[in-house]
Amino acid sequence: MGNHEIDFHEFCDVMKRMSEKQTGEGGVVSKKDFQYILTELGDIRNKAVIDEIFAEADVDGDGVLDYDEFAFMVRNYMIDEDLDTCKCL
């Protein structure tokens, strides 16, 4: 993830963390939770980079990521060879 791309294993970690954060929050992830998830995974610690990724993913500008926005973001950052594995997104 340090290169702003994720492989399938990192994707699985992010999906697990996202689903944990979405439970009880109306199915959305806040910017704060998004930052926590990425820094907890360890590869992206630069707040400016996280803010940029979040802003790009938050298509409707409501300050949270819903599943569709998250899936779109993952497709954009997924390493090419893993895309076939994730056609479900």
PyMOL commands that set and color helices and strands:
alter all, ss='L'
color gray80, all
select helices_A, chain A and resi 8-22+31-41+47-57+67-77+80-86
alter helices_A, ss='H'
color red, helices_A
select strands_A, chain A and resi 29-30+64-65
alter strands_A, ss='S'
color yellow, strands_A
deselect
rebuild
show_as cartoon
